Amino acid sequence: MATAQRMVVIGGNAAGMSAASQARRLKRPGELEIIALERGGHTSYSACGIPYWVGGDVTAADDLIARTPEEHRERGIDLRLHTEVTELDPDGCRVRVRGGGDGGDGGGPGKWLGYDHLVIATGARPLRPGLPGIDAQGVHGVQTMDDGGSLLEALEETESAHTRRRAVVVGAGYIGVEMAEALVRRGYRVTVLDRAEEPMTTLDPDMGRLVREAMAGMGIETVTEAAVTAVRTGEDGRVRAVATEDAEYEADLVVLGLGVRPETGLAREAGLPLGESGGLLTDLAMRVRGRENVWAGGDCVEVLDLVSGHDRHIPLGTHANKHGQVIGTNIGGGHATFPGVVGTAVSKVCDLEIARTGLLESQARAAGLRFVTVTIESTSRAGYYPGAAPMHVKMLAEHRTGRLLGVQIVGREGAGKRVDVAAVALSASMTVEQMTFLDLGYAPPFSPLWDPVLVAARKATAAVRRAGAH
C-alpha cells in the first residue's frame, strides 16, 4: 500500500484552512495527511468583522468563526494550535516547529517536521511604529480575535471608569475609519490622525476629502498631515494623549489602524522570492516561484494586478479564500489557477459608503499610463423617490483607447456595491464607451434612469474623445 503524502500548512485562517479543507475534499486521509500549524488559538475567523464586533453589530466572537478547530479535526485535518513554525528548509522539505498546546505536540520544541507539500499562509502583520509609549496600556491593535477581545475588555473598563470617553485612532485607512465608527457608536469622542493629505489613501485625495467632510458631519475629528511622534502616558502608565509634531490629543484609549505588511520573515530567511512590498511571489497556480512543492496564499503574497500588469500586495479575505481553494485543488490532484485581481474594496463609516476598484491616479502614472478622469454627482435612486441620497463617482480611462482603468465611489446607502459593475468591466477590459451600453437593472427605488456608474462612463467617453482630438 502506498504511503500517504503529507501536506503541511502554516497558518490556520482563511487561505491556510481553505487550502486544507479543499485538499481534504479531494484526497482521503489514506492518500494525503494534512497537518495545519497555527501559532494562535483561533482558526477560520473573519478578521474583517472585528470592527463590527467591537461596535456591537456582531454580538459574540463565535459569530465571526466560520469553522472551529474541532470541526476541522472531525474532517480529518490534524490542526495544531499554539504551534509556531520557526524555520523553513525548502531544500530539505521540512519546517522546524515549537509548542503544541491542545492540538498535539506540534512535532516537539525545536523538532523538524517533514512535508511533501508546504502551504505558507502566514498572513500579514500590523504596522506598529517604534514610538515612545506605543506599548503603553490602552494602546490597541485590531488584527486578531485576541486583539478584538482585548479591546472590548478595555472599552468596558474605560466606560465604567470615565465620564468622558476620548479615543484616538491612528491611521485613516479601512481599519481606521471602521474603528472610528465603532467607537462613535459606543459614545466616544473620536479623533482620527493620519499623515496623508486626506483620509483613505486607497482613494485619490479629491475623493478622500469627501470622506473627511462626511466624517466631520458625524462628529469625528479627522486631522490630516499629522505624523504621530509619541504616545503620552500618565503616572499609572496608561495612555493619556497622542502627540504629533504640532499638537497633543487627549485619549483614554488609542487604536492603531496603520495598515499591514506581509508576514514573510521566515520566507525571506529561507531565500524564497519576494516582491517589492515583501510579499511572496507565486505563479498562477499559487506555487511559489522556483519551488515545485511550496505554495503560498493570502495576505503574505503579492498577486497580479490585471489593470496595471504589475504584482501588488492586496490583503483581503476574499482573495485569501480563493487562493486557498486554488492551492487545495492543485495539491489534491486537480487543476486551478488564480488569474489576478483588479483591486476592488468597499467599506463604510456610519452611513457613508466608500468603494474603489482598479487604479488610482498615482498608480496609473506609476504604471506609465496616460489617462483622463471625470467625476460626477448623482443619486442612489430616482431623484423623486423617497430616500434618494447623493453619490460621487470618479472614473479613470486610458487616453485614446478609452479602456477603463479605475472607479471610486463615495456616497450613502446603495453606493458602495455599485463598484462591482466596474470591477466586472475592468476584468473584461471594457472601454468606458462599451460600459455606457451595459443593460443594468432600473426601477426608481434602486437607481436613476441612468445609473451613476453609467453617467460617469458617458462623461469619461466624452473626455476620451476630446483628448484624442488634441
ChimeraX attribute file (.defattr): number of C-alpha atoms within 10 A of each C-alpha:
attribute: neighborCount
match mode: 1-to-1
recipient: residues
	/A:1	4
	/A:2	6
	/A:3	9
	/A:4	15
	/A:5	14
	/A:6	18
	/A:7	25
	/A:8	25
	/A:9	26
	/A:10	24
	/A:11	26
	/A:12	28
	/A:13	29
	/A:14	29
	/A:15	34
	/A:16	33
	/A:17	29
	/A:18	23
	/A:19	32
	/A:20	31
	/A:21	20
	/A:22	19
	/A:23	27
	/A:24	22
	/A:25	14
	/A:26	17
	/A:27	19
	/A:28	14
	/A:29	16
	/A:30	11
	/A:31	15
	/A:32	22
	/A:33	22
	/A:34	25
	/A:35	22
	/A:36	25
	/A:37	27
	/A:38	26
	/A:39	21
	/A:40	18
	/A:41	16
	/A:42	18
	/A:43	23
	/A:44	20
	/A:45	22
	/A:46	17
	/A:47	20
	/A:48	17
	/A:49	19
	/A:50	26
	/A:51	23
	/A:52	16
	/A:53	21
	/A:54	26
	/A:55	20
	/A:56	14
	/A:57	12
	/A:58	15
	/A:59	12
	/A:60	11
	/A:61	17
	/A:62	12
	/A:63	12
	/A:64	19
	/A:65	18
	/A:66	13
	/A:67	15
	/A:68	14
	/A:69	19
	/A:70	12
	/A:71	12
	/A:72	18
	/A:73	15
	/A:74	10
	/A:75	12
	/A:76	18
	/A:77	23
	/A:78	21
	/A:79	27
	/A:80	26
	/A:81	25
	/A:82	19
	/A:83	28
	/A:84	21
	/A:85	23
	/A:86	15
	/A:87	17
	/A:88	23
	/A:89	17
	/A:90	18
	/A:91	8
	/A:92	9
	/A:93	16
	/A:94	19
	/A:95	21
	/A:96	19
	/A:97	23
	/A:98	19
	/A:99	22
	/A:100	21
	/A:101	15
	/A:102	13
	/A:103	20
	/A:104	16
	/A:105	16
	/A:106	29
	/A:107	18
	/A:108	15
	/A:109	16
	/A:110	16
	/A:111	16
	/A:112	20
	/A:113	19
	/A:114	18
	/A:115	22
	/A:116	16
	/A:117	20
	/A:118	26
	/A:119	29
	/A:120	26
	/A:121	29
	/A:122	28
	/A:123	26
	/A:124	19
	/A:125	16
	/A:126	17
	/A:127	13
	/A:128	14
	/A:129	13
	/A:130	10
	/A:131	11
	/A:132	12
	/A:133	18
	/A:134	21
	/A:135	16
	/A:136	17
	/A:137	17
	/A:138	22
	/A:139	21
	/A:140	20
	/A:141	19
	/A:142	23
	/A:143	20
	/A:144	18
	/A:145	23
	/A:146	15
	/A:147	14
	/A:148	21
	/A:149	16
	/A:150	15
	/A:151	21
	/A:152	15
	/A:153	12
	/A:154	18
	/A:155	21
	/A:156	11
	/A:157	11
	/A:158	17
	/A:159	16
	/A:160	10
	/A:161	10
	/A:162	10
	/A:163	8
	/A:164	13
	/A:165	21
	/A:166	22
	/A:167	27
	/A:168	28
	/A:169	27
	/A:170	25
	/A:171	27
	/A:172	30
	/A:173	19
	/A:174	23
	/A:175	25
	/A:176	27
	/A:177	28
	/A:178	23
	/A:179	27
	/A:180	32
	/A:181	24
	/A:182	23
	/A:183	25
	/A:184	21
	/A:185	14
	/A:186	16
	/A:187	13
	/A:188	22
	/A:189	18
	/A:190	25
	/A:191	22
	/A:192	27
	/A:193	27
	/A:194	26
	/A:195	16
	/A:196	16
	/A:197	16
	/A:198	22
	/A:199	30
	/A:200	23
	/A:201	16
	/A:202	20
	/A:203	26
	/A:204	20
	/A:205	17
	/A:206	12
	/A:207	22
	/A:208	21
	/A:209	16
	/A:210	18
	/A:211	25
	/A:212	22
	/A:213	13
	/A:214	18
	/A:215	22
	/A:216	12
	/A:217	10
	/A:218	15
	/A:219	13
	/A:220	21
	/A:221	18
	/A:222	24
	/A:223	20
	/A:224	17
	/A:225	14
	/A:226	20
	/A:227	17
	/A:228	20
	/A:229	19
	/A:230	18
	/A:231	23
	/A:232	20
	/A:233	20
	/A:234	10
	/A:235	7
	/A:236	8
	/A:237	13
	/A:238	19
	/A:239	23
	/A:240	23
	/A:241	22
	/A:242	26
	/A:243	17
	/A:244	18
	/A:245	11
	/A:246	9
	/A:247	10
	/A:248	16
	/A:249	17
	/A:250	18
	/A:251	25
	/A:252	24
	/A:253	25
	/A:254	28
	/A:255	22
	/A:256	24
	/A:257	28
	/A:258	20
	/A:259	18
	/A:260	17
	/A:261	19
	/A:262	23
	/A:263	20
	/A:264	23
	/A:265	13
	/A:266	16
	/A:267	21
	/A:268	15
	/A:269	11
	/A:270	14
	/A:271	11
	/A:272	18
	/A:273	16
	/A:274	20
	/A:275	15
	/A:276	11
	/A:277	14
	/A:278	20
	/A:279	30
	/A:280	30
	/A:281	26
	/A:282	24
	/A:283	16
	/A:284	17
	/A:285	19
	/A:286	27
	/A:287	24
	/A:288	24
	/A:289	18
	/A:290	12
	/A:291	13
	/A:292	10
	/A:293	16
	/A:294	23
	/A:295	28
	/A:296	33
	/A:297	34
	/A:298	33
	/A:299	29
	/A:300	29
	/A:301	32
	/A:302	26
	/A:303	30
	/A:304	22
	/A:305	19
	/A:306	18
	/A:307	22
	/A:308	19
	/A:309	12
	/A:310	11
	/A:311	20
	/A:312	21
	/A:313	23
	/A:314	25
	/A:315	21
	/A:316	16
	/A:317	18
	/A:318	12
	/A:319	20
	/A:320	27
	/A:321	20
	/A:322	19
	/A:323	31
	/A:324	30
	/A:325	25
	/A:326	27
	/A:327	31
	/A:328	31
	/A:329	24
	/A:330	21
	/A:331	25
	/A:332	21
	/A:333	11
	/A:334	12
	/A:335	12
	/A:336	17
	/A:337	17
	/A:338	18
	/A:339	13
	/A:340	18
	/A:341	20
	/A:342	24
	/A:343	22
	/A:344	20
	/A:345	21
	/A:346	19
	/A:347	18
	/A:348	19
	/A:349	21
	/A:350	17
	/A:351	13
	/A:352	20
	/A:353	20
	/A:354	28
	/A:355	23
	/A:356	30
	/A:357	27
	/A:358	27
	/A:359	28
	/A:360	22
	/A:361	21
	/A:362	11
	/A:363	15
	/A:364	20
	/A:365	13
	/A:366	11
	/A:367	14
	/A:368	10
	/A:369	14
	/A:370	14
	/A:371	21
	/A:372	20
	/A:373	19
	/A:374	18
	/A:375	19
	/A:376	17
	/A:377	15
	/A:378	22
	/A:379	22
	/A:380	25
	/A:381	27
	/A:382	21
	/A:383	17
	/A:384	10
	/A:385	14
	/A:386	10
	/A:387	14
	/A:388	21
	/A:389	17
	/A:390	17
	/A:391	22
	/A:392	22
	/A:393	26
	/A:394	24
	/A:395	28
	/A:396	28
	/A:397	28
	/A:398	20
	/A:399	19
	/A:400	17
	/A:401	16
	/A:402	25
	/A:403	23
	/A:404	32
	/A:405	31
	/A:406	28
	/A:407	30
	/A:408	30
	/A:409	28
	/A:410	26
	/A:411	25
	/A:412	22
	/A:413	18
	/A:414	18
	/A:415	25
	/A:416	22
	/A:417	17
	/A:418	19
	/A:419	23
	/A:420	17
	/A:421	16
	/A:422	28
	/A:423	23
	/A:424	14
	/A:425	21
	/A:426	24
	/A:427	15
	/A:428	11
	/A:429	15
	/A:430	16
	/A:431	20
	/A:432	30
	/A:433	21
	/A:434	17
	/A:435	21
	/A:436	20
	/A:437	11
	/A:438	11
	/A:439	8
	/A:440	12
	/A:441	10
	/A:442	14
	/A:443	10
	/A:444	15
	/A:445	15
	/A:446	16
	/A:447	21
	/A:448	20
	/A:449	16
	/A:450	17
	/A:451	21
	/A:452	23
	/A:453	25
	/A:454	23
	/A:455	20
	/A:456	27
	/A:457	31
	/A:458	20
	/A:459	18
	/A:460	28
	/A:461	26
	/A:462	16
	/A:463	20
	/A:464	24
	/A:465	14
	/A:466	13
	/A:467	14
	/A:468	12
	/A:469	8
	/A:470	5
